Amino acid sequence: MARPIKETPELFGRDAERFEKMISQPRPVSEEEKERARKAYEVMKSISNFQW
């Protein structure tokens, strides 16, 4: 049996400010990283066999 999922803690003060800054200014992603992600996606898509 799976363990229950704990509640997500709330952020306050400097932690909240830092988190907000991090999500509002994402780091740039290189073309190499994008291509690697596309290839990984294609591999997963080719081996999956979902029946909807």
VEXBAKOL-624241 format. One record per residue: y, x negated, z of N, C-alpha, C, CB in turn. Coordinates in pm, whole numbers. Glycine has a CB too. Layout:
nc2 | nc1 | nc3 | cac2 | cac1 | cac3 | cc2 | cc1 | cc3 | cbc2 | cbc1 | cbc3
Y | X | Z | Y | X | Z | Y | X | Z | Y | X | Z
...
***
This chain:
nc2 | nc1 | nc3 | cac2 | cac1 | cac3 | cc2 | cc1 | cc3 | cbc2 | cbc1 | cbc3
-118 | -84 | 0 | 0 | 0 | 0 | 125 | -89 | 0 | 0 | 96 | 122
223 | -51 | -77 | 345 | -131 | -90 | 432 | -117 | 34 | 424 | -89 | -214
509 | -221 | 59 | 603 | -217 | 170 | 725 | -135 | 130 | 645 | -361 | 213
788 | -67 | 223 | 908 | 10 | 189 | 1023 | -83 | 149 | 950 | 99 | 308
1106 | -34 | 60 | 1221 | -111 | 13 | 1332 | -99 | 117 | 1270 | -61 | -126
1386 | -214 | 157 | 1494 | -216 | 256 | 1624 | -172 | 191 | 1509 | -356 | 318
1714 | -121 | 272 | 1845 | -82 | 221 | 1923 | -205 | 179 | 1923 | -2 | 327
2005 | -190 | 76 | 2089 | -300 | 29 | 2205 | -317 | 126 | 2140 | -274 | -116
2227 | -439 | 174 | 2337 | -460 | 269 | 2472 | -445 | 201 | 2327 | -597 | 334
2569 | -398 | 275 | 2705 | -386 | 222 | 2777 | -519 | 240 | 2783 | -270 | 292
2865 | -550 | 148 | 2943 | -673 | 157 | 3083 | -641 | 206 | 2949 | -744 | 21
3135 | -728 | 291 | 3268 | -711 | 347 | 3343 | -842 | 338 | 3261 | -661 | 493
3474 | -834 | 340 | 3558 | -953 | 350 | 3546 | -1047 | 233 | 3526 | -1026 | 474
3535 | -1177 | 264 | 3531 | -1280 | 159 | 3408 | -1266 | 71 | 3533 | -1418 | 222
3296 | -1226 | 130 | 3175 | -1207 | 50 | 3197 | -1101 | -58 | 3056 | -1168 | 139
3262 | -991 | -21 | 3289 | -884 | -116 | 3385 | -931 | -224 | 3345 | -761 | -44
3488 | -1004 | -186 | 3585 | -1056 | -283 | 3517 | -1152 | -381 | 3701 | -1126 | -211
3434 | -1241 | -329 | 3365 | -1338 | -414 | 3270 | -1268 | -511 | 3288 | -1440 | -328
3197 | -1167 | -462 | 3105 | -1093 | -547 | 3179 | -1020 | -658 | 3023 | -994 | -464
3289 | -955 | -623 | 3369 | -883 | -722 | 3423 | -978 | -829 | 3485 | -808 | -654
3467 | -1097 | -787 | 3518 | -1195 | -882 | 3405 | -1243 | -974 | 3581 | -1315 | -807
3286 | -1266 | -919 | 3174 | -1313 | -999 | 3132 | -1212 | -1105 | 3056 | -1344 | -909
3129 | -1083 | -1071 | 3085 | -984 | -1169 | 3194 | -947 | -1268 | 3037 | -859 | -1099
3319 | -971 | -1234 | 3427 | -939 | -1328 | 3451 | -1052 | -1428 | 3555 | -909 | -1252
3402 | -1172 | -1397 | 3421 | -1286 | -1486 | 3285 | -1353 | -1513 | 3521 | -1388 | -1425
3202 | -1289 | -1597 | 3070 | -1348 | -1623 | 3084 | -1479 | -1700 | 2982 | -1251 | -1701
2989 | -1570 | -1676 | 2994 | -1699 | -1746 | 2953 | -1679 | -1891 | 2901 | -1803 | -1677
3009 | -1757 | -1981 | 2972 | -1745 | -2122 | 2827 | -1786 | -2145 | 3065 | -1831 | -2208
2764 | -1721 | -2241 | 2625 | -1751 | -2274 | 2622 | -1822 | -2409 | 2538 | -1621 | -2275
2551 | -1932 | -2415 | 2545 | -2008 | -2540 | 2456 | -1938 | -2641 | 2494 | -2151 | -2514
2473 | -1974 | -2767 | 2390 | -1917 | -2874 | 2244 | -1954 | -2854 | 2439 | -1966 | -3013
2218 | -2074 | -2800 | 2080 | -2117 | -2773 | 2013 | -2024 | -2672 | 2077 | -2262 | -2722
2087 | -1988 | -2566 | 2031 | -1898 | -2465 | 2005 | -1760 | -2523 | 2127 | -1887 | -2345
2098 | -1713 | -2608 | 2079 | -1583 | -2672 | 1956 | -1583 | -2760 | 2203 | -1545 | -2754
1939 | -1689 | -2837 | 1824 | -1698 | -2926 | 1693 | -1706 | -2847 | 1837 | -1820 | -3018
1693 | -1780 | -2739 | 1574 | -1790 | -2654 | 1538 | -1653 | -2596 | 1596 | -1892 | -2540
1640 | -1577 | -2555 | 1616 | -1443 | -2501 | 1563 | -1349 | -2610 | 1745 | -1386 | -2442
1617 | -1360 | -2731 | 1568 | -1277 | -2843 | 1421 | -1307 | -2873 | 1654 | -1301 | -2970
1386 | -1437 | -2874 | 1248 | -1475 | -2901 | 1154 | -1423 | -2792 | 1236 | -1629 | -2912
1195 | -1434 | -2667 | 1114 | -1384 | -2557 | 1096 | -1233 | -2568 | 1178 | -1421 | -2421
1202 | -1163 | -2605 | 1195 | -1018 | -2624 | 1096 | -983 | -2734 | 1334 | -961 | -2657
1105 | -1055 | -2846 | 1015 | -1027 | -2958 | 869 | -1053 | -2920 | 1053 | -1113 | -3080
843 | -1158 | -2844 | 707 | -1186 | -2799 | 656 | -1073 | -2711 | 701 | -1321 | -2723
737 | -1030 | -2616 | 696 | -922 | -2526 | 676 | -792 | -2603 | 800 | -901 | -2414
762 | -767 | -2699 | 750 | -646 | -2780 | 621 | -649 | -2863 | 872 | -630 | -2872
585 | -767 | -2913 | 466 | -776 | -2998 | 337 | -760 | -2920 | 465 | -910 | -3070
336 | -796 | -2792 | 212 | -786 | -2714 | 203 | -657 | -2633 | 200 | -905 | -2621
311 | -582 | -2626 | 308 | -457 | -2550 | 247 | -346 | -2633 | 448 | -417 | -2503
184 | -254 | -2566 | 118 | -144 | -2635 | 138 | -17 | -2554 | -34 | -174 | -2657
262 | 26 | -2545 | 293 | 146 | -2467 | 271 | 272 | -2550 | 437 | 140 | -2415
214 | 370 | -2489 | 194 | 500 | -2554 | 291 | 599 | -2488 | 43 | 549 | -2541
390 | 644 | -2562 | 488 | 739 | -2506 | 447 | 878 | -2535 | 627 | 715 | -2560
***
